[in-house]
């Protein structure tokens, strides 16, 4: 963006008051995240108040990176920033939206606004694909469709453009009116209407009307005929209902068969026909609609590298956001950027170099026309991006740590949404401790810990000190609570600034001795209380003696006091849990009476947050709920599953009547059947008790039961009724086979399923 506004005009547009007098400067760029600061000159930092972070706490860091103009809504110690200018507003997000609104009014070319429950980004990208060779287009980056994202998208508008495509999303009542005001669309697209965010609206009708607020009074609104509107609603938005039969010829060129893709293509084609006159050109472009990778893949690669695979195109706006994402993932690790350009796009080399070098990576490689990469590196974060013809997907596969067909995908965007949902159940000041024990429930502790740190989580919880040590070695700086701290790990706790849970007098005595030996004082500890779980922890009768020791020993200081609920998911009979909460309250009241300083309290786990919000105290502990699992039926409808365990068919065989399969000839065919062999077994976490049809997988949306015994490294499943081939995708967990359903087949619980998935199963992290 290049706003080119004087400081005085900038203050006026955002309705702000300068606290430090007027500056003789121009404002060109805005930034709201210190991780995205490339240069400070002519850049303004907006101190936004987010769900997990307060931008005002990052002012000092932004100042150290060269920012000299700040938009704030809270009081700031101006003396700490002698060279800075501060502009006070009532609300920083509203001020940013006012700026976007003013910027949008400068341009008269068509603005296409796209909303819908699903398909917004696909329609936007496909419309761009159909129009961009003929028109100069600006579009929202990736999925920038929130109250913040729409404003940022509008600020990218410039004069050298023919049309803009802006993606707009809402999640709550009242949001669309504000977005419609700042976007002022010329044309509209209503891609689909479904249940996404429906839980935040009283009725389906209210949800629909909120969406339609974007299109009131615009020239035309295009939508598929599957969306049912009344005549009055249609008239209000100047609606054009699109039927597939009216675009039969054009749709015949679409390279996808699924209903969702064809519906998205229908809308994109109808709108493109407004701008393109040449039917032949349009048909050619329809036939090349790309398969969109709307989320970046992150996975562990060879030589201890982390690979970011974002290879579906080389759009320059997307390149900037990929580079920003790489900076967030890397922290202090080396950053390597690999760009692939085919012959048709090699002329863009200088422009690409300029963009990449602004982010100051450690190394940049630009590969031309599928040439081999002549370099090696280790312990780096590697971003791989390029045009489809450059075949960078092949290079990304070469970097994989293991050539294994079995993957566990973790949808980080889904985890973020689940955390946000739990956060909405809490008071704004309540802290969140994210549990990352047992490899973060099997999802990968280092990656997840870094992700939680980026989300503004307050604390991490691990089981043993060695888990905490590994996190510190990976650069994690968040406070870490060690729940099962043992004497052998005390030295590591101190050396790596880990905070142990103390649950017995003997353990407390041993830790104090270690602190005295190392000359430590006021070291943070966490007291574990047993209020009914009957595992580790001090009991209520122990509190007076605990207080005596705490008052006598300056080596330790209580950071928090906590306990575990034994029956928090039991919504029918809450008496035991309420008794535990009462015991906990009494114990912490007694501790508070004897200690002359503040400490945090926490007793709620994921289920506790849902069922006992009045007991949230100063902190709560989030665990498996972040991954979309809960016993609470209301919350279950709102949480998003984030794990998908999949594989691929290695081989297909036919069995004649009387032939057996696998060890012990546990299955003998009674008729001619067809089986598929899949490279996953009990060494991967597909337990042996799933043999002989007790468990199974989904192939082409069809359940395929196991045949014979589950082997260490493979299973055999019945595919007699399916048309399959080697390499076809196999879903073990995900879609129709939920983790709860899979756990029930294994006679266990989702916790055990997650923690039992072997490390050799390749983890892939997806991010929108």
C-alpha positions in Angstrom: 0.0 0.0 0.0 1.0 3.6 -0.5 -1.4 6.0 1.3 0.6 9.2 0.7 -1.2 11.2 3.5 0.2 14.0 5.5 0.3 13.5 9.2 -2.4 16.1 9.7 -4.7 14.5 7.1 -4.1 11.1 8.5 -5.2 12.3 12.0 -8.3 13.8 10.5 -9.4 10.7 8.5 -9.2 8.4 11.6 -10.8 11.0 13.9 -7.7 11.0 16.1 -6.1 13.5 18.4 -2.3 13.9 18.2 -0.9 13.7 21.7 2.5 14.9 20.6 1.8 17.7 18.1 1.8 17.5 14.4 4.7 15.8 12.5 6.2 16.9 9.2 5.9 13.6 7.5 3.8 11.4 5.2 2.0 8.2 6.1 2.4 5.5 3.5 2.1 2.2 5.3 0.2 0.8 8.3 1.1 -2.2 10.4 -0.6 -3.9 13.3 1.8 -6.8 14.0 5.4 -6.3 15.0 6.4 -9.5 13.2 5.3 -7.8 9.9 7.5 -4.7 10.4 9.9 -4.5 7.5 10.8 -0.9 7.8 9.7 1.9 10.2 9.9 4.9 7.9 6.5 6.5 7.0 4.8 3.5 8.8 2.1 3.8 11.4 1.5 1.1 14.1 -2.1 0.5 15.1 -2.3 -0.9 18.7 -5.3 -3.2 18.1 -7.1 -5.0 21.0 -7.4 -8.6 20.0 -8.9 -11.7 21.6 -5.6 -12.8 22.9 -3.2 -9.8 22.6 -3.2 -6.1 23.3 -1.3 -4.2 20.7 -0.3 -1.6 23.3 2.0 -4.1 24.9 4.0 -4.3 21.7 4.6 -0.5 21.3 8.1 -0.8 22.8 9.1 -3.6 20.3 7.6 -1.7 17.4 9.6 1.4 18.5 12.8 -0.6 18.6 12.1 -1.7 15.0 11.9 1.9 13.8 8.2 2.8 14.1 7.7 6.4 15.0 3.9 6.9 14.7 1.4 5.0 16.8 -2.4 4.9 16.9 -3.5 4.1 20.4 -6.7 3.9 22.5 -5.0 3.6 25.9 -2.7 5.9 27.9 1.0 5.5 27.0 4.1 6.8 28.9 5.2 9.3 26.2 8.6 9.9 27.9 9.7 6.3 27.1 9.4 7.1 23.3 11.0 10.6 22.8 11.1 10.4 19.0 7.5 9.0 18.6 4.2 10.6 17.7 1.0 9.2 19.3 -2.5 9.6 18.0 -5.4 8.8 20.4 -8.6 7.3 19.1 -11.6 5.7 20.8 -11.1 2.3 19.1 -8.1 1.4 16.9 -10.0 -1.1 14.7 -12.7 1.5 14.0 -10.0 4.0 13.2 -8.4 1.6 10.8 -11.8 1.0 9.1 -12.3 4.7 8.8 -9.0 5.0 7.0 -10.0 2.1 4.7 -13.3 3.8 4.0 -11.7 7.1 3.1 -9.1 5.3 0.9 -11.8 3.3 -1.0 -13.8 6.5 -1.8 -10.9 7.7 -4.0 -11.5 5.1 -6.6 -14.4 4.8 -9.1 -13.7 1.4 -10.7 -16.0 -1.6 -9.9 -15.7 -3.2 -6.5 -16.9 -6.8 -6.4 -17.8 -8.0 -2.9 -18.0 -11.7 -2.2 -19.6 -13.3 0.8 -21.0 -16.7 1.7 -20.8 -19.5 4.2 -18.3 -21.3 2.1 -16.5 -20.9 -1.3 -15.7 -17.2 -0.9 -12.0 -17.6 -1.5 -12.4 -20.1 -4.3 -14.8 -17.8 -6.2 -12.5 -14.9 -5.7 -9.4 -16.8 -7.0 -11.3 -18.3 -9.9 -12.8 -14.9 -10.9 -9.3 -13.5 -10.7 -8.0 -16.4 -12.9 -10.7 -15.7 -15.5 -10.3 -11.9 -15.6 -6.6 -11.2 -14.8 -5.1 -11.7 -18.2 -7.4 -9.0 -19.6 -7.8 -6.7 -16.7 -5.7 -5.2 -13.9 -7.2 -6.6 -10.7 -6.7 -6.1 -7.0 -8.1 -8.8 -4.7 -8.1 -9.7 -1.0 -5.1 -11.7 0.0 -5.7 -15.3 0.9 -8.8 -15.3 3.3 -8.7 -11.7 4.5 -12.4 -11.3 5.1 -12.8 -10.3 8.7 -13.5 -6.8 10.2 -9.7 -6.3 10.1 -9.0 -8.2 6.9 -11.5 -6.3 4.8 -10.0 -3.0 5.9 -6.5 -4.2 5.0 -7.7 -5.4 1.6 -9.2 -2.0 0.8 -6.0 -0.2 1.8 -4.3 -2.1 -1.1 -6.5 -0.3 -3.7 -4.6 2.0 -6.1 -5.2 4.0 -9.3 -3.5 1.6 -11.6 -6.3 -0.9 -11.6 -9.5 -1.8 -13.5 -11.5 -3.8 -10.9 -11.2 -5.0 -7.2 -12.4 -8.2 -5.7 -13.0 -8.0 -2.0 -13.9 -11.0 0.2 -16.2 -10.3 3.1 -17.0 -12.6 6.0 -19.0 -12.2 9.2 -19.5 -14.3 12.4 -21.8 -12.2 14.5 -24.9 -10.0 14.2 -24.3 -6.4 13.3 -20.9 -6.9 11.6 -22.0 -6.8 7.9 -23.5 -3.3 8.1 -20.2 -1.8 9.1 -18.3 -3.8 6.4 -20.9 -2.7 3.7 -20.3 0.9 4.7 -16.6 0.8 4.1 -16.6 -1.5 1.0 -19.4 0.2 -0.9 -19.5 -2.6 -3.4 -20.6 -2.1 -7.0 -21.4 -5.8 -7.7 -22.0 -8.6 -5.3 -21.5 -12.4 -5.2 -23.4 -14.6 -2.6 -21.4 -17.8 -3.0 -23.3 -20.1 -0.7 -25.4 -20.1 2.5 -25.0 -22.7 5.2 -24.5 -23.3 8.9 -21.1 -21.6 9.3 -21.3 -19.3 12.4 -25.0 -20.0 12.6 -24.7 -20.6 16.3 -24.2 -16.9 16.8 -27.6 -16.0 15.3 -31.0 -16.5 16.9 -32.5 -17.9 13.7 -31.5 -19.0 10.2 -33.5 -16.0 8.9 -31.5 -13.6 11.0 -28.3 -15.1 9.7 -29.4 -14.8 6.0 -30.6 -11.2 6.4 -27.2 -10.3 8.0 -25.4 -11.6 4.9 -27.7 -9.8 2.5 -26.9 -6.4 4.2 -23.7 -6.4 2.1 -25.8 -6.1 -1.2 -28.5 -3.6 -0.4 -29.0 -1.2 -3.3 -26.0 -2.4 -5.5 -26.1 -2.8 -9.3 -26.4 -6.6 -9.3 -25.9 -9.5 -6.9 -25.1 -13.0 -8.4 -26.0 -16.2 -6.5 -26.6 -19.8 -7.3 -30.2 -21.0 -7.5 -29.6 -23.3 -4.5 -29.9 -20.2 -2.3 -33.6 -19.6 -1.8 -34.6 -15.9 -1.5 -38.0 -14.3 -1.4 -39.0 -11.9 -4.2 -38.7 -9.0 -1.8 -35.1 -10.1 -0.8 -34.1 -10.6 -4.4 -35.5 -7.2 -5.4 -33.6 -5.4 -2.5 -30.3 -6.7 -3.7 -31.0 -6.6 -7.4 -30.4 -10.4 -7.4 -29.6 -12.6 -10.3 -30.3 -16.3 -9.5 -28.0 -18.5 -11.5 -29.1 -21.9 -12.8 -26.6 -24.5 -14.1 -28.6 -25.2 -17.2 -28.2 -21.6 -18.3 -24.4 -22.1 -18.4 -24.3 -25.6 -19.6 -21.7 -25.0 -22.3 -19.4 -23.0 -20.1 -19.7 -25.5 -17.2 -18.7 -28.4 -19.5 -15.2 -26.9 -19.6 -14.8 -26.9 -15.8 -12.1 -29.5 -14.8 -13.9 -30.5 -11.6 -16.9 -32.7 -11.0 -17.9 -32.1 -7.4 -21.0 -30.0 -6.7 -19.2 -27.4 -4.6 -16.6 -26.6 -7.3 -19.2 -26.4 -10.0 -21.4 -24.1 -8.0 -18.4 -21.8 -7.3 -17.4 -22.0 -11.0 -21.0 -21.1 -12.0 -20.9 -17.8 -10.1 -17.4 -16.9 -11.2 -18.3 -17.6 -14.9 -21.5 -15.5 -14.7 -19.6 -12.5 -13.3 -16.7 -12.9 -15.7 -19.1 -12.7 -18.7 -19.9 -9.1 -17.7 -16.3 -8.1 -18.3 -15.2 -10.5 -21.1 -16.7 -10.4 -24.6 -14.7 -13.1 -26.3 -16.4 -16.4 -25.6 -13.4 -18.4 -26.9 -11.0 -16.7 -24.5 -13.3 -17.4 -21.6 -13.7 -21.1 -22.4 -10.0 -21.5 -22.6 -9.5 -20.0 -19.1 -12.4 -22.0 -17.7 -10.6 -25.2 -18.7 -7.5 -24.2 -16.8 -9.2 -23.2 -13.5 -6.6 -24.2 -10.9 -7.0 -26.6 -8.0 -6.5 -24.2 -5.2 -4.3 -24.9 -2.2 -5.9 -22.3 0.1 -3.8 -23.3 3.0 0.0 -23.5 3.4 1.5 -26.8 4.4 4.2 -26.9 7.0 6.0 -30.1 7.7 9.4 -31.3 9.0 11.9 -31.9 6.3 15.3 -33.5 5.9 18.4 -32.1 7.7 16.2 -30.7 10.5 14.6 -28.2 8.2 11.0 -27.0 8.5 9.3 -26.8 5.0 6.6 -24.3 4.1 4.9 -25.6 1.0 3.0 -22.8 -0.8 3.4 -23.9 -4.4 0.1 -23.5 -6.1 1.0 -20.1 -7.8 3.3 -17.2 -7.6 0.9 -14.3 -7.1 3.0 -11.4 -5.7 0.5 -10.4 -3.1 0.4 -14.0 -1.8 4.2 -14.0 -1.8 4.3 -11.1 0.7 2.0 -13.0 3.0 3.9 -16.2 2.6 7.1 -14.4 3.6 5.4 -12.8 6.6 4.2 -16.3 7.7 7.8 -17.6 7.3 9.1 -14.9 9.6 6.5 -15.9 12.3 7.4 -19.6 12.0 11.1 -19.1 12.0 11.7 -16.9 15.1 15.5 -17.0 15.3 16.1 -19.8 12.8 17.6 -19.3 9.4 15.2 -18.5 6.6 15.7 -19.9 3.1 13.4 -18.8 0.2 13.2 -20.9 -3.0 11.2 -19.5 -5.9 10.5 -21.4 -9.1 9.9 -19.5 -12.4 9.0 -21.1 -15.7 10.1 -19.6 -19.0 6.8 -17.6 -19.4 7.3 -15.9 -16.0 11.1 -15.5 -15.8 10.7 -11.8 -16.7 9.4 -11.3 -13.2 12.7 -12.3 -11.6 13.8 -8.8 -10.6 10.4 -7.9 -9.1 10.3 -11.2 -7.1 13.9 -10.5 -5.9 12.9 -7.0 -4.7 9.9 -8.3 -2.7 11.9 -11.2 -1.1 15.0 -9.2 -0.2 12.8 -6.7 1.7 12.3 -9.5 4.2 16.0 -10.1 4.5 16.1 -13.9 4.3 19.4 -15.7 4.9 19.4 -17.1 1.4 17.3 -16.8 -1.8 17.3 -19.2 -4.7 15.4 -18.6 -7.9 15.1 -21.7 -10.0 14.5 -21.5 -13.7 12.5 -23.9 -15.8 12.7 -27.0 -13.5 16.5 -26.8 -13.0 17.9 -28.7 -10.0 18.6 -26.9 -6.7 22.4 -26.9 -6.2 22.5 -26.2 -2.5 22.0 -27.9 0.9 21.1 -26.4 4.3 20.1 -27.6 7.7 18.0 -26.4 10.7 16.3 -23.7 8.6 12.8 -22.7 7.8 12.4 -23.1 4.0 9.7 -21.4 2.0 9.1 -23.0 -1.4 6.9 -21.1 -3.8 6.5 -20.9 -7.6 4.5 -21.1 -10.7 2.7 -24.4 -11.4 4.7 -25.0 -14.6 7.9 -24.7 -12.6 6.8 -27.9 -10.7 7.8 -26.7 -7.3 5.5 -29.3 -5.7 8.0 -31.9 -6.8 10.8 -30.1 -5.0 8.7 -29.8 -1.8 8.2 -33.5 -1.8 11.9 -34.1 -2.1 12.4 -32.2 1.1 10.1 -34.4 3.1 11.7 -36.1 6.1 10.2 -39.5 5.2 8.7 -40.8 2.0 5.7 -42.2 3.8 2.2 -42.3 2.4 0.6 -42.0 5.8 0.0 -38.4 7.1 -1.5 -36.7 10.2 -2.8 -33.3 9.1 -3.3 -30.7 11.8 -5.4 -27.7 10.8 -3.9 -24.8 12.7 -6.6 -22.4 11.5 -9.2 -24.8 13.1 -7.2 -24.9 16.4 -7.2 -21.1 16.4 -10.9 -21.0 15.9 -11.5 -23.5 18.7 -9.3 -21.5 21.1 -11.3 -18.4 20.1 -14.5 -20.2 20.9 -13.3 -21.2 24.4 -12.0 -17.7 24.9 -15.5 -16.4 24.3 -16.7 -18.4 27.3 -14.2 -16.7 29.6 -13.8 -13.3 31.1 -11.4 -11.1 29.2 -8.8 -11.1 32.0 -8.8 -14.9 32.4 -5.5 -16.5 31.3 -5.2 -19.6 29.3 -2.7 -22.4 29.9 -2.4 -24.7 26.8 -1.5 -28.3 27.6 1.3 -29.6 25.3 2.2 -32.8 27.2 2.5 -36.1 25.4 3.8 -34.4 22.2 0.8 -32.0 22.5 -1.6 -34.9 22.4 0.4 -36.4 19.5 0.2 -33.3 17.2 3.9 -32.4 17.7 5.0 -30.4 20.7 7.6 -28.1 19.2 5.3 -26.9 16.4 2.2 -26.5 18.5 4.1 -24.7 21.3 5.4 -22.1 18.8 1.9 -21.8 17.4 0.3 -21.2 20.8 3.0 -18.6 21.6 2.0 -16.8 18.4 -1.7 -16.9 19.5 -1.0 -15.1 22.7 -1.5 -18.1 25.0 -0.3 -17.2 28.5 1.2 -20.5 29.7 2.2 -23.9 28.5 1.8 -27.1 30.5 4.1 -30.2 30.1 4.2 -33.5 31.9 8.0 -33.8 32.6 10.9 -31.4 32.6 12.6 -33.0 29.6 9.6 -31.9 27.5 10.1 -28.3 28.8 13.8 -28.4 28.1 13.2 -29.3 24.4 10.8 -26.4 24.1 13.4 -24.0 25.5 16.0 -25.4 23.1 13.5 -24.6 20.3 13.3 -21.0 21.4 10.0 -21.1 23.2 9.9 -18.2 25.7 6.4 -18.7 27.3 6.3 -19.7 31.0 6.2 -23.5 31.2 4.5 -25.4 34.1 6.0 -28.9 34.7 3.2 -31.0 36.1 5.1 -34.1 37.1 8.4 -32.6 38.2 10.8 -35.1 39.7 13.9 -34.8 41.7 16.1 -35.8 38.8 14.7 -32.9 36.7 15.0 -30.1 39.3 18.4 -29.0 38.0 17.0 -28.8 34.4 14.0 -26.8 35.7 16.3 -24.2 37.2 18.7 -24.1 34.3 15.9 -23.8 31.7 13.6 -21.6 33.7 10.8 -24.2 34.0 8.3 -23.9 36.8 7.6 -27.1 38.7 4.4 -28.3 40.2 4.9 -29.2 43.8 2.6 -31.8 45.3 4.2 -33.3 48.4 6.3 -32.3 51.4 9.2 -34.5 50.4 9.3 -33.0 46.9 9.0 -29.5 48.2 11.9 -30.1 50.6 14.1 -31.6 47.8 13.4 -28.7 45.5 14.2 -26.1 48.2 17.5 -27.9 48.8 18.4 -27.7 45.1 17.5 -23.9 45.1 19.7 -23.3 48.1 22.6 -25.2 46.4 22.2 -23.1 43.3 21.8 -19.8 45.2 18.3 -19.1 43.9 15.6 -17.1 45.7 11.8 -16.4 45.0 11.8 -19.2 42.4 8.3 -19.7 40.9 6.5 -22.9 41.8 2.9 -24.1 41.4 1.1 -25.9 44.2 -0.9 -28.9 43.2 -3.9 -29.7 45.4 -5.9 -33.0 45.6 -9.5 -32.1 45.9 -10.9 -35.5 45.0 -9.0 -37.0 42.1 -6.9 -38.9 44.6 -3.7 -38.7 42.6 -0.9 -36.3 43.3 -1.4 -33.2 45.5 -1.6 -31.6 48.9 -4.9 -32.1 50.8 -6.9 -29.5 52.6 -5.5 -30.6 56.0 -1.9 -30.0 54.7 -2.4 -26.3 54.0 -1.4 -24.9 57.4 2.0 -26.8 57.3 2.5 -25.8 53.6 2.0 -22.1 54.6 4.6 -22.4 57.4 7.2 -23.7 54.9 6.3 -21.0 52.3 6.7 -18.2 54.8 10.0 -19.6 56.1 11.7 -20.3 52.8 12.6 -17.2 50.7 13.9 -19.6 47.9 10.3 -20.2 46.6 7.3 -18.1 45.6 3.9 -19.5 44.6 3.0 -18.6 41.1 -0.2 -20.5 41.0 -2.3 -23.0 42.9 -4.3 -25.6 40.9 -6.2 -28.9 41.1 -7.7 -31.4 38.7 -11.4 -32.1 38.2 -12.3 -35.8 38.1 -15.8 -35.7 36.6 -16.1 -32.4 34.8 -17.8 -33.9 31.7 -20.7 -35.3 33.8 -23.5 -32.9 33.1 -26.2 -35.0 34.7 -24.8 -35.1 38.2 -22.6 -32.1 39.1 -22.4 -32.7 42.8 -18.9 -34.2 42.9 -17.4 -31.5 40.7 -19.1 -28.8 42.8 -17.7 -30.4 45.9 -14.2 -30.3 44.4 -14.6 -26.7 43.4 -15.7 -25.9 47.0 -12.7 -27.7 48.4 -10.4 -25.8 46.1 -11.9 -22.5 47.0 -11.5 -23.2 50.7 -7.8 -24.2 50.3 -6.9 -21.2 48.2 -8.7 -18.9 50.6 -6.5 -20.3 53.4 -3.4 -19.9 51.3 -4.3 -16.3 50.4 -4.8 -15.5 54.1 -1.3 -16.6 55.0 0.7 -15.4 51.9 1.2 -11.6 51.4 1.3 -11.7 47.6 -0.9 -12.6 44.7 -1.0 -16.0 43.1 -3.2 -17.4 40.2 -5.7 -20.2 40.7 -6.9 -22.7 38.1 -9.0 -25.8 38.3 -11.0 -25.9 35.0 -10.0 -28.1 32.1 -11.6 -28.0 28.6 -14.8 -29.6 29.9 -14.8 -27.5 33.0 -14.7 -24.3 31.0 -17.9 -25.4 29.2 -19.8 -26.7 32.2 -18.5 -24.6 35.2 -17.7 -21.1 33.9 -18.2 -19.6 37.3 -15.1 -21.4 38.5 -12.6 -20.0 36.0 -10.6 -18.0 38.6 -7.5 -16.4 37.1 -6.6 -19.1 34.7 -7.9 -22.2 32.9 -6.2 -25.1 31.2 -7.1 -26.0 27.6 -6.2 -29.4 26.3 -8.1 -31.7 24.0 -10.8 -29.1 23.5 -8.5 -27.1 21.3 -8.5 -30.1 18.9 -12.3 -30.0 18.6 -13.3 -32.7 21.1 -15.8 -32.4 23.9 -18.5 -34.3 25.6 -20.7 -31.1 25.7 -23.3 -31.5 22.9 -23.9 -27.8 22.5 -20.1 -27.0 22.4 -19.6 -30.0 20.1 -21.7 -28.3 17.4 -19.5 -25.2 17.4 -16.0 -26.8 17.7 -14.1 -27.7 14.5 -12.4 -31.1 14.1 -8.7 -30.3 13.3 -7.1 -33.7 12.8 -7.1 -35.8 9.7 -5.2 -39.1 9.5 -4.9 -40.4 6.0 -2.9 -42.8 3.8 -3.0 -44.2 0.3 -3.6 -47.6 -1.3 -0.3 -49.4 -1.9 -1.7 -52.4 -3.9 -4.9 -54.1 -4.9 -5.4 -57.8 -5.0 -8.2 -60.3 -5.7 -8.9 -63.3 -3.4 -10.6 -66.4 -4.7 -12.9 -68.4 -2.5 -10.8 -70.3 0.1 -7.8 -68.0 0.0 -6.6 -66.5 3.3 -5.2 -63.1 4.2 -2.3 -62.2 6.5 -0.9 -63.8 9.7 -2.6 -66.9 11.2 -4.9 -67.1 8.2 -7.3 -65.2 10.3 -9.6 -64.5 7.4 -10.6 -66.9 4.7 -12.6 -65.7 1.7 -16.0 -67.3 1.2 -16.3 -65.8 -2.3 -14.3 -63.8 -4.8 -13.4 -60.4 -3.1 -11.1 -57.5 -3.8 -8.8 -56.1 -1.1 -6.6 -53.0 -0.8 -3.3 -53.0 1.1 -2.7 -49.8 3.0 0.7 -48.9 4.6 -0.5 -48.3 8.2 -0.4 -50.7 11.1 -0.2 -51.1 14.9 3.3 -49.5 14.9 1.6 -46.4 13.6 -1.2 -46.4 16.1 -3.8 -48.5 14.2 -4.3 -50.9 17.0 -4.3 -54.7 16.4 -7.8 -55.1 18.0 -9.2 -53.4 14.9 -8.6 -56.7 13.0 -11.2 -58.7 11.1 -13.8 -55.9 10.5 -13.9 -54.4 14.0 -12.3 -51.3 12.5 -11.8 -49.9 9.0 -11.1 -46.9 6.9 -13.0 -44.7 4.3 -12.2 -44.8 0.6 -14.2 -42.7 -1.8 -16.6 -41.9 1.1 -17.3 -45.6 1.7 -16.5 -47.6 4.8 -14.0 -50.4 4.1 -13.7 -52.9 6.9 -10.4 -54.6 7.8 -9.7 -58.1 6.5 -7.5 -60.4 8.6 -5.1 -59.3 11.3 -3.7 -55.8 11.5 0.0 -56.1 10.8 2.8 -54.0 12.3 3.1 -51.8 9.1 0.0 -52.5 7.1 -3.7 -53.4 7.0 -5.9 -55.1 4.4 -9.4 -53.8 3.7 -12.4 -55.0 1.7 -12.9 -52.8 -1.5 -15.0 -55.3 -3.5 -17.8 -52.9 -4.2 -15.5 -50.0 -5.2 -13.7 -48.9 -8.3 -10.2 -48.1 -6.8 -6.7 -47.9 -8.0 -3.2 -47.8 -6.4 -2.5 -44.4 -4.9 -6.2 -43.6 -4.0 -6.6 -41.6 -0.8 -7.6 -43.5 2.4 -9.1 -41.7 5.4 -8.4 -43.2 8.7 -9.6 -40.3 10.9 -11.6 -37.4 9.4 -14.8 -36.8 7.6 -17.2 -39.6 8.2 -14.8 -41.4 10.5 -14.6 -39.0 13.5 -11.9 -39.6 16.1 -14.7 -40.4 18.6 -16.0 -43.1 16.3 -12.5 -44.5 15.7 -11.8 -44.5 19.4 -15.0 -46.4 20.1 -13.9 -49.1 17.6 -10.6 -49.4 19.5 -12.5 -49.6 22.9 -10.7 -46.5 24.1 -11.0 -42.7 24.3 -9.8 -40.0 21.8 -7.0 -39.0 24.2 -5.4 -42.4 23.8 -5.9 -42.4 20.0 -4.2 -39.1 19.6 -1.2 -39.9 21.9 -0.8 -43.4 20.3 -0.2 -42.1 16.7 3.4 -43.0 16.1 6.1 -40.3 15.5 6.9 -42.0 12.2 3.5 -40.9 10.9 4.4 -37.7 9.1 2.8 -34.5 10.6 1.6 -31.8 8.2 0.4 -28.4 9.5 -2.1 -26.5 7.5 -2.6 -22.8 7.8 -5.0 -20.5 5.9 
